[in-house]
């Protein structure tokens, strides 16, 4: 009788042990399934390549970004594809959110990326395809190959510009730049003598149309100031030479015609109103608008009929043109006089 009891107790113990092992195995399997699902929904999810791509853009690593995107680069300038220019492209993004993947035809998925620029909510969609598994369970994903878009930029009368903080060459006033997406690209001209206000383009997709950035270059106040100084210098020098040579009709923009006899040594010229300088683009170069001013001549003159001497004090209008040459930090103004 005692032996039977012992056998029953052993059987019950073995059942409990087996049940414990079975429960542990089931929990382990369930945990593994949960772990696999967790990994496939995070680091092995289709969102992961998008995260890595965005990190590469924000760190200015163009090589990594291009490899992840599996994109070809069109014939263009590559200045925006690395470093500071690339970092700047996403520097004003806020409220960045990578959404859930959505099924697409041909075994593809679409992963949306939403972000805010200057209060505007924008969206970029990435297509990815499952490429296989690692360690049997973990999915691998890759971008569907694409081609980078371009941003075209033109500039009036300049062979240089600044794009996303980087100086770039603009042969014949134009260039085309390959860019990553999403990104914001700002062009401007910031020279000492010529400048153009910043203008921006936001590229949200590989195939989204991007309007060209047209930079309307203008002469800076520094250039107008330097040209004005050279015009004043020329006019003052001309007036001084006219007085020294005692000429009523000097080789200057201004002159005075008189039939009276003028006492030698009494002629004096002064500029009373200097021209306002306006500089505008014309036919691929910069020109100074016609310069208008006033000058005063003073002298003693004799009336041919009465022989009496009396003062000459006349203000005359004058106008002339110039040729403007700007090379680097050198400004040359050449008066063009017609007699």
Secondary structure, DSSP 8 states (H G I E B T S, - for coil): -HHHHHHHHHHHHHHHHHHHHHHHHHHHHHHHHHHHHHHHHTTTSHHHHHHHHHHHHHHT-HHHHHHHHTEE--SSB-TTSSHHHHHHHTTT-EEEEEEEEEEETTTEEEEEEEEEETTEEEEEEEEEEEEEEETTTEEEEEE--EE-EEEEEEETT-SEEEETTEEEE-GGGEEEEEE-SSEEEEEEEE-SSEEEEEEEEEE-STTS----EEE--EE-HHHHHHHHHHHHHHHHHHHHHHHHHT-SS-SSS-----SSEE-TT--EEEEEE-----EEEETTEEEE--EEEEEEEEEEEE-TTT--EEEEEEEEEEEEEEEEEEETTEEEEEEE---
